Amino acid sequence: MGIGLKRNVSKVLVYLANTKEATSRDIERGTDLRQPEVSIAMRYLRECDWVDTRESKSESKGRPVKIYTLSRPITEIMDTIENEKRKEARQQLDLIQKMRECISMQ
């Protein structure tokens, strides 16, 4: 969680990394999150293209059940997160350097 991802996204990502596939209900139970929290986390993971979704007909009548799996290996996802954090850190350090240059000019 300390890597900059939201707490709920981190929980869902770790849960999916440790299971082959899961329904929203499985994720809710496994992460101790409520349905809206899981939905928000899943939206973020889909936007990042880290999760694949497929539908399966439920045993009872009603909506089909969505089944989620990671779309790429967790190591690749972690590499993506790491690269993004390195880029952010570089940008921050560049800003500090520019500030130092402005200060030394005075």
OpenMM code with the backbone's topology and positions (N, CA, C; nanometers):
from openmm import Vec3, app, unit

residues = "MET GLY ILE GLY LEU LYS ARG ASN VAL SER LYS VAL LEU VAL TYR LEU ALA ASN THR LYS GLU ALA THR SER ARG ASP ILE GLU ARG GLY THR ASP LEU ARG GLN PRO GLU VAL SER ILE ALA MET ARG TYR LEU ARG GLU CYS ASP TRP VAL ASP THR ARG GLU SER LYS SER GLU SER LYS GLY ARG PRO VAL LYS ILE TYR THR LEU SER ARG PRO ILE THR GLU ILE MET ASP THR ILE GLU ASN GLU LYS ARG LYS GLU ALA ARG GLN GLN LEU ASP LEU ILE GLN LYS MET ARG GLU CYS ILE SER MET GLN".split()
positions = [
    Vec3(0.0817, -0.1196, 0.0000),
    Vec3(0.0000, 0.0000, 0.0000),
    Vec3(0.0854, 0.1250, 0.0000),
    Vec3(0.2030, 0.1165, 0.0555),
    Vec3(0.2897, 0.2325, 0.0628),
    Vec3(0.3534, 0.2700, -0.0710),
    Vec3(0.3234, 0.1952, -0.1759),
    Vec3(0.3851, 0.2242, -0.3059),
    Vec3(0.3065, 0.3252, -0.3871),
    Vec3(0.1999, 0.3767, -0.3302),
    Vec3(0.1253, 0.4803, -0.3996),
    Vec3(-0.0076, 0.4345, -0.4567),
    Vec3(-0.0350, 0.3050, -0.4511),
    Vec3(-0.1663, 0.2579, -0.4932),
    Vec3(-0.2639, 0.2764, -0.3778),
    Vec3(-0.3893, 0.2954, -0.4113),
    Vec3(-0.4897, 0.3055, -0.3063),
    Vec3(-0.5002, 0.1720, -0.2338),
    Vec3(-0.5357, 0.1797, -0.1078),
    Vec3(-0.5423, 0.0621, -0.0213),
    Vec3(-0.6286, -0.0484, -0.0823),
    Vec3(-0.7473, -0.0133, -0.1301),
    Vec3(-0.8381, -0.1142, -0.1849),
    Vec3(-0.7840, -0.1762, -0.3131),
    Vec3(-0.7206, -0.0956, -0.3952),
    Vec3(-0.6599, -0.1470, -0.5189),
    Vec3(-0.5481, -0.2446, -0.4837),
    Vec3(-0.4671, -0.2089, -0.3850),
    Vec3(-0.3578, -0.2974, -0.3417),
    Vec3(-0.4120, -0.4307, -0.2923),
    Vec3(-0.5155, -0.4245, -0.2120),
    Vec3(-0.5741, -0.5478, -0.1578),
    Vec3(-0.6250, -0.6383, -0.2696),
    Vec3(-0.6973, -0.5805, -0.3650),
    Vec3(-0.7523, -0.6595, -0.4746),
    Vec3(-0.6397, -0.7155, -0.5620),
    Vec3(-0.5391, -0.6349, -0.5885),
    Vec3(-0.4259, -0.6795, -0.6705),
    Vec3(-0.3538, -0.7974, -0.6049),
    Vec3(-0.3277, -0.7872, -0.4757),
    Vec3(-0.2617, -0.8972, -0.4033),
    Vec3(-0.3506, -1.0210, -0.4026),
    Vec3(-0.4801, -1.0011, -0.3816),
    Vec3(-0.5723, -1.1152, -0.3819),
    Vec3(-0.5697, -1.1866, -0.5166),
    Vec3(-0.5806, -1.1097, -0.6258),
    Vec3(-0.5811, -1.1707, -0.7591),
    Vec3(-0.4468, -1.2348, -0.7943),
    Vec3(-0.3394, -1.1805, -0.7395),
    Vec3(-0.2068, -1.2389, -0.7650),
    Vec3(-0.1944, -1.3764, -0.7008),
    Vec3(-0.2751, -1.4002, -0.5989),
    Vec3(-0.2668, -1.5269, -0.5254),
    Vec3(-0.3787, -1.6243, -0.5586),
    Vec3(-0.4550, -1.5951, -0.6623),
    Vec3(-0.5605, -1.6863, -0.7043),
    Vec3(-0.5677, -1.6866, -0.8567),
    Vec3(-0.6116, -1.7963, -0.9124),
    Vec3(-0.6176, -1.8075, -1.0585),
    Vec3(-0.7252, -1.7172, -1.1166),
    Vec3(-0.8447, -1.7198, -1.0562),
    Vec3(-0.9545, -1.6346, -1.0987),
    Vec3(-1.0492, -1.6163, -0.9820),
    Vec3(-1.1292, -1.5099, -0.9878),
    Vec3(-1.2190, -1.4817, -0.8761),
    Vec3(-1.3388, -1.4002, -0.9224),
    Vec3(-1.4504, -1.4220, -0.8564),
    Vec3(-1.5688, -1.3399, -0.8800),
    Vec3(-1.5606, -1.2186, -0.7874),
    Vec3(-1.6476, -1.1218, -0.8111),
    Vec3(-1.6521, -1.0055, -0.7224),
    Vec3(-1.6785, -1.0486, -0.5791),
    Vec3(-1.7692, -1.1449, -0.5645),
    Vec3(-1.8031, -1.1941, -0.4301),
    Vec3(-1.6808, -1.2583, -0.3635),
    Vec3(-1.6047, -1.3359, -0.4391),
    Vec3(-1.4824, -1.3971, -0.3849),
    Vec3(-1.3859, -1.2877, -0.3371),
    Vec3(-1.3726, -1.1840, -0.4179),
    Vec3(-1.2814, -1.0741, -0.3845),
    Vec3(-1.3298, -1.0016, -0.2591),
    Vec3(-1.4601, -0.9785, -0.2507),
    Vec3(-1.5163, -0.9137, -0.1312),
    Vec3(-1.4807, -0.9931, -0.0056),
    Vec3(-1.5034, -1.1219, -0.0115),
    Vec3(-1.4760, -1.2077, 0.1052),
    Vec3(-1.3263, -1.2167, 0.1356),
    Vec3(-1.2463, -1.2296, 0.0311),
    Vec3(-1.1025, -1.2496, 0.0494),
    Vec3(-1.0267, -1.1249, 0.0912),
    Vec3(-1.0846, -1.0080, 0.0634),
    Vec3(-1.0148, -0.8835, 0.0957),
    Vec3(-1.0825, -0.8054, 0.2084),
    Vec3(-1.1993, -0.8524, 0.2500),
    Vec3(-1.2787, -0.7849, 0.3532),
    Vec3(-1.3190, -0.6444, 0.3079),
    Vec3(-1.3505, -0.6324, 0.1789),
    Vec3(-1.3980, -0.5059, 0.1230),
    Vec3(-1.5460, -0.5189, 0.0901),
    Vec3(-1.6143, -0.4060, 0.0848),
    Vec3(-1.7543, -0.4047, 0.0445),
    Vec3(-1.7637, -0.3991, -0.1081),
    Vec3(-1.8811, -0.4341, -0.1604),
    Vec3(-1.9009, -0.4416, -0.3045),
    Vec3(-1.8644, -0.3118, -0.3766),
    Vec3(-1.9065, -0.1941, -0.3276),
    Vec3(-1.8675, -0.0712, -0.3991),
    Vec3(-1.7163, -0.0485, -0.4023),
    Vec3(-1.6483, -0.0876, -0.2942),
    Vec3(-1.5020, -0.0719, -0.2892),
    Vec3(-1.4346, -0.1632, -0.3906),
    Vec3(-1.4853, -0.2850, -0.4034),
    Vec3(-1.4310, -0.3794, -0.5016),
    Vec3(-1.4553, -0.3260, -0.6429),
    Vec3(-1.5753, -0.2727, -0.6676),
    Vec3(-1.6076, -0.2195, -0.8006),
    Vec3(-1.5151, -0.1056, -0.8398),
    Vec3(-1.4878, -0.0158, -0.7466),
    Vec3(-1.3983, 0.0974, -0.7746),
    Vec3(-1.2562, 0.0473, -0.8023),
    Vec3(-1.2099, -0.0473, -0.7212),
    Vec3(-1.0756, -0.1031, -0.7418),
    Vec3(-1.0669, -0.1748, -0.8765),
    Vec3(-1.1716, -0.2503, -0.9114),
    Vec3(-1.1708, -0.3229, -1.0381),
    Vec3(-1.1721, -0.2259, -1.1558),
    Vec3(-1.2428, -0.1150, -1.1433),
    Vec3(-1.2449, -0.0153, -1.2504),
    Vec3(-1.1032, 0.0372, -1.2744),
    Vec3(-1.0319, 0.0680, -1.1657),
    Vec3(-0.8941, 0.1173, -1.1783),
    Vec3(-0.8053, 0.0103, -1.2446),
    Vec3(-0.8173, -0.1139, -1.2001),
    Vec3(-0.7344, -0.2214, -1.2548),
    Vec3(-0.7652, -0.2457, -1.4030),
    Vec3(-0.8917, -0.2317, -1.4425),
    Vec3(-0.9274, -0.2460, -1.5847),
    Vec3(-0.8711, -0.1305, -1.6659),
    Vec3(-0.8768, -0.0078, -1.6104),
    Vec3(-0.8216, 0.1089, -1.6803),
    Vec3(-0.6715, 0.0921, -1.7045),
    Vec3(-0.6039, 0.0277, -1.6114),
    Vec3(-0.4603, 0.0016, -1.6259),
    Vec3(-0.4336, -0.1182, -1.7167),
    Vec3(-0.5393, -0.1871, -1.7553),
    Vec3(-0.5300, -0.3070, -1.8384),
    Vec3(-0.4562, -0.4198, -1.7668),
    Vec3(-0.4784, -0.4295, -1.6373),
    Vec3(-0.4152, -0.5339, -1.5565),
    Vec3(-0.5083, -0.6506, -1.5271),
    Vec3(-0.6363, -0.6376, -1.5645),
    Vec3(-0.7349, -0.7400, -1.5318),
    Vec3(-0.8156, -0.7752, -1.6555),
    Vec3(-0.8407, -0.9048, -1.6721),
    Vec3(-0.9320, -0.9533, -1.7748),
    Vec3(-1.0626, -0.9933, -1.7073),
    Vec3(-1.1729, -0.9722, -1.7787),
    Vec3(-1.3046, -1.0049, -1.7256),
    Vec3(-1.3765, -1.0951, -1.8237),
    Vec3(-1.4438, -1.1946, -1.7704),
    Vec3(-1.5329, -1.2764, -1.8529),
    Vec3(-1.6590, -1.3011, -1.7716),
    Vec3(-1.7646, -1.3358, -1.8416),
    Vec3(-1.8913, -1.3588, -1.7730),
    Vec3(-1.9261, -1.5067, -1.7769),
    Vec3(-1.9885, -1.5504, -1.6690),
    Vec3(-2.0340, -1.6880, -1.6581),
    Vec3(-2.1780, -1.6841, -1.6096),
    Vec3(-2.2623, -1.7667, -1.6689),
    Vec3(-2.4012, -1.7673, -1.6251),
    Vec3(-2.4086, -1.8156, -1.4811),
    Vec3(-2.4874, -1.7431, -1.4019),
    Vec3(-2.5023, -1.7832, -1.2618),
    Vec3(-2.5944, -1.9047, -1.2534),
    Vec3(-2.5834, -1.9767, -1.1412),
    Vec3(-2.6654, -2.0959, -1.1226),
    Vec3(-2.8132, -2.0581, -1.1151),
    Vec3(-2.8427, -1.9470, -1.0515),
    Vec3(-2.9812, -1.9026, -1.0405),
    Vec3(-3.0109, -1.8027, -1.1522),
    Vec3(-3.1359, -1.7673, -1.1631),
    Vec3(-3.1712, -1.6660, -1.2622),
    Vec3(-3.1121, -1.5326, -1.2195),
    Vec3(-3.0916, -1.4471, -1.3140),
    Vec3(-3.0362, -1.3161, -1.2818),
    Vec3(-2.9164, -1.2848, -1.3680),
    Vec3(-2.8421, -1.1889, -1.3206),
    Vec3(-2.7249, -1.1425, -1.3961),
    Vec3(-2.6169, -1.2490, -1.4047),
    Vec3(-2.5436, -1.2466, -1.5161),
    Vec3(-2.4258, -1.3343, -1.5229),
    Vec3(-2.3210, -1.2872, -1.4211),
    Vec3(-2.2391, -1.3780, -1.3755),
    Vec3(-2.1340, -1.3470, -1.2787),
    Vec3(-2.0081, -1.3095, -1.3545),
    Vec3(-1.9429, -1.2009, -1.3138),
    Vec3(-1.8156, -1.1626, -1.3753),
    Vec3(-1.7026, -1.2347, -1.3037),
    Vec3(-1.6108, -1.2864, -1.3828),
    Vec3(-1.4948, -1.3563, -1.3287),
    Vec3(-1.3703, -1.2807, -1.3726),
    Vec3(-1.2847, -1.2505, -1.2761),
    Vec3(-1.1664, -1.1677, -1.2996),
    Vec3(-1.0384, -1.2499, -1.2877),
    Vec3(-0.9440, -1.2170, -1.3740),
    Vec3(-0.8090, -1.2733, -1.3668),
    Vec3(-0.7107, -1.1620, -1.4016),
    Vec3(-0.5875, -1.1749, -1.3549),
    Vec3(-0.4851, -1.0784, -1.3946),
    Vec3(-0.4544, -1.0998, -1.5426),
    Vec3(-0.4411, -0.9913, -1.6155),
    Vec3(-0.4169, -1.0015, -1.7597),
    Vec3(-0.2701, -1.0209, -1.7926),
    Vec3(-0.1843, -1.0003, -1.6950),
    Vec3(-0.0409, -1.0206, -1.7137),
    Vec3(0.0182, -1.0674, -1.5808),
    Vec3(0.1387, -1.1199, -1.5827),
    Vec3(0.1997, -1.1676, -1.4583),
    Vec3(0.2163, -1.0530, -1.3565),
    Vec3(0.2026, -1.0866, -1.2302),
    Vec3(0.2134, -0.9845, -1.1252),
    Vec3(0.3498, -0.9177, -1.1282),
    Vec3(0.4544, -0.9895, -1.1682),
    Vec3(0.5877, -0.9288, -1.1751),
    Vec3(0.5910, -0.8172, -1.2794),
    Vec3(0.5202, -0.8370, -1.3890),
    Vec3(0.5140, -0.7347, -1.4929),
    Vec3(0.4352, -0.6120, -1.4430),
    Vec3(0.3277, -0.6371, -1.3697),
    Vec3(0.2499, -0.5277, -1.3124),
    Vec3(0.3344, -0.4495, -1.2128),
    Vec3(0.4089, -0.5207, -1.1304),
    Vec3(0.4959, -0.4545, -1.0318),
    Vec3(0.6052, -0.3743, -1.1016),
    Vec3(0.6587, -0.4268, -1.2111),
    Vec3(0.7585, -0.3525, -1.2890),
    Vec3(0.6986, -0.2223, -1.3427),
    Vec3(0.5740, -0.2289, -1.3891),
    Vec3(0.5059, -0.1097, -1.4398),
    Vec3(0.4908, -0.0056, -1.3292),
    Vec3(0.4483, -0.0513, -1.2120),
    Vec3(0.4319, 0.0396, -1.0973),
    Vec3(0.5661, 0.1000, -1.0595),
    Vec3(0.6697, 0.0166, -1.0547),
    Vec3(0.8031, 0.0643, -1.0195),
    Vec3(0.8524, 0.1696, -1.1180),
    Vec3(0.8343, 0.1442, -1.2469),
    Vec3(0.8795, 0.2395, -1.3485),
    Vec3(0.8063, 0.3722, -1.3358),
    Vec3(0.6777, 0.3662, -1.3077),
    Vec3(0.5994, 0.4885, -1.2900),
    Vec3(0.6488, 0.5671, -1.1686),
    Vec3(0.6790, 0.4984, -1.0604),
    Vec3(0.7278, 0.5646, -0.9390),
    Vec3(0.8667, 0.6249, -0.9615),
    Vec3(0.9504, 0.5562, -1.0371),
    Vec3(1.0831, 0.6111, -1.0695),
    Vec3(1.0696, 0.7391, -1.1523),
    Vec3(0.9755, 0.7365, -1.2473),
    Vec3(0.9517, 0.8532, -1.3316),
    Vec3(0.9030, 0.9714, -1.2463),
    Vec3(0.8096, 0.9441, -1.1551),
    Vec3(0.7592, 1.0493, -1.0660),
    Vec3(0.8718, 1.1054, -0.9788),
    Vec3(0.9560, 1.0174, -0.9255),
    Vec3(1.0667, 1.0615, -0.8405),
    Vec3(1.1641, 1.1475, -0.9200),
    Vec3(1.1940, 1.1069, -1.0436),
    Vec3(1.2832, 1.1849, -1.1289),
    Vec3(1.2271, 1.3242, -1.1543),
    Vec3(1.0971, 1.3322, -1.1798),
    Vec3(1.0339, 1.4617, -1.2028),
    Vec3(1.0438, 1.5503, -1.0793),
    Vec3(1.0225, 1.4934, -0.9634),
    Vec3(1.0326, 1.5693, -0.8389),
    Vec3(1.1759, 1.6187, -0.8168),
    Vec3(1.2726, 1.5303, -0.8410),
    Vec3(1.4126, 1.5688, -0.8247),
    Vec3(1.4526, 1.6771, -0.9252),
    Vec3(1.3998, 1.6691, -1.0461),
    Vec3(1.4266, 1.7737, -1.1459),
    Vec3(1.3725, 1.9083, -1.0999),
    Vec3(1.2532, 1.9072, -1.0412),
    Vec3(1.1948, 2.0318, -0.9893),
    Vec3(1.2791, 2.0907, -0.8759),
    Vec3(1.3281, 2.0032, -0.7889),
    Vec3(1.4141, 2.0494, -0.6789),
    Vec3(1.5416, 2.1102, -0.7353),
    Vec3(1.5988, 2.0464, -0.8364),
    Vec3(1.7209, 2.0978, -0.8979),
    Vec3(1.6973, 2.2346, -0.9607),
    Vec3(1.5841, 2.2499, -1.0296),
    Vec3(1.5513, 2.3797, -1.0892),
    Vec3(1.5356, 2.4865, -0.9812),
    Vec3(1.4753, 2.4489, -0.8709),
    Vec3(1.4581, 2.5434, -0.7611),
    Vec3(1.5948, 2.5855, -0.7053),
    Vec3(1.6845, 2.4883, -0.6900),
    Vec3(1.8198, 2.5179, -0.6414),
    Vec3(1.8886, 2.6168, -0.7361),
    Vec3(1.8728, 2.5942, -0.8658),
    Vec3(1.9351, 2.6824, -0.9650),
    Vec3(1.8785, 2.8240, -0.9563),
    Vec3(1.7480, 2.8340, -0.9350),
    Vec3(1.6862, 2.9657, -0.9212),
    Vec3(1.7358, 3.0381, -0.7966),
    Vec3(1.7525, 2.9651, -0.6898),
    Vec3(1.7972, 3.0223, -0.5638),
    Vec3(1.9420, 3.0701, -0.5760),
    Vec3(2.0264, 2.9900, -0.6427),
    Vec3(2.1681, 3.0243, -0.6527),
    Vec3(2.1920, 3.1437, -0.7470),
    Vec3(2.0964, 3.1737, -0.8334),
    Vec3(2.1090, 3.2855, -0.9254),
    Vec3(2.0892, 3.4196, -0.8544),
    Vec3(2.0255, 3.4169, -0.7424),
    Vec3(1.9923, 3.5445, -0.6741),
    Vec3(2.1085, 3.5997, -0.5985),
] * unit.nanometer
topology = app.Topology()
chain = topology.addChain("A")
for resn in residues:
    res = topology.addResidue(resn, chain)
    for name in ("N", "CA", "C"):
        topology.addAtom(name, app.Element.getBySymbol(name[0]), res)
